């Protein structure tokens, strides 16, 4: 979960967890301009932000930096 915590620090987002399983965590990311739901895969470090047409997916490295696929 460390990459997600770092990513939140770099993007000035507060992490609000709503649930956790062995493979993922989910909840809300609280940004200064509003909250967005998220899902983070703990094995692939794939972060999914938003839902519907406004969904954004980014893969993170160990320091929370977005990697190009």
C-alpha positions in Angstrom: 0.0 0.0 0.0 3.0 2.2 0.3 2.9 3.3 -3.4 -0.6 4.6 -2.9 0.3 6.5 0.2 3.2 8.2 -1.7 1.0 8.9 -4.7 -1.5 10.7 -2.3 1.3 12.8 -0.9 2.5 13.9 -4.3 -1.0 14.8 -5.4 -2.2 16.4 -2.1 -5.0 13.9 -1.7 -6.2 12.5 1.6 -6.8 8.7 1.6 -10.2 7.6 3.0 -10.4 3.8 3.1 -13.8 2.2 2.9 -12.7 -1.4 2.6 -9.8 -3.8 2.2 -9.2 -7.3 1.0 -6.1 -9.4 0.6 -5.6 -8.1 -2.9 -7.0 -4.5 -2.9 -8.1 -1.4 -1.0 -10.8 1.0 -2.0 -12.5 4.2 -0.8 -12.3 7.9 -1.6 -9.4 10.2 -2.5 -10.1 13.6 -1.0 -8.6 16.4 -3.1 -8.9 20.1 -2.4 -11.4 20.4 -5.3 -13.6 17.4 -4.3 -13.6 13.6 -3.6 -13.2 10.8 -6.1 -13.7 7.1 -5.5 -10.7 4.8 -6.0 -9.7 1.2 -6.2 -6.0 0.1 -5.7 -4.8 -3.4 -6.6 -2.1 -4.3 -4.1 -0.4 -6.8 -6.3 -0.2 -4.9 -9.6 -0.2 -1.4 -8.1 -2.9 -0.4 -10.5 -4.8 2.7 -9.2 -8.3 3.3 -10.6 -9.7 6.7 -9.9 -13.3 7.8 -10.6 -16.1 5.8 -12.1 -18.0 5.6 -15.4 -16.7 7.7 -18.2 -14.5 9.6 -15.9 -12.4 6.6 -14.9 -8.7 7.0 -14.9 -6.2 4.1 -14.5 -2.5 4.5 -13.6 0.1 2.0 -12.7 2.4 3.1 -9.9 6.0 2.3 -9.1 7.3 1.6 -5.6 7.6 5.4 -4.9 4.1 6.2 -6.0 5.2 7.7 -9.4 2.9 7.0 -12.3 4.5 4.6 -14.9 3.7 4.4 -18.5 2.5 1.0 -19.6 
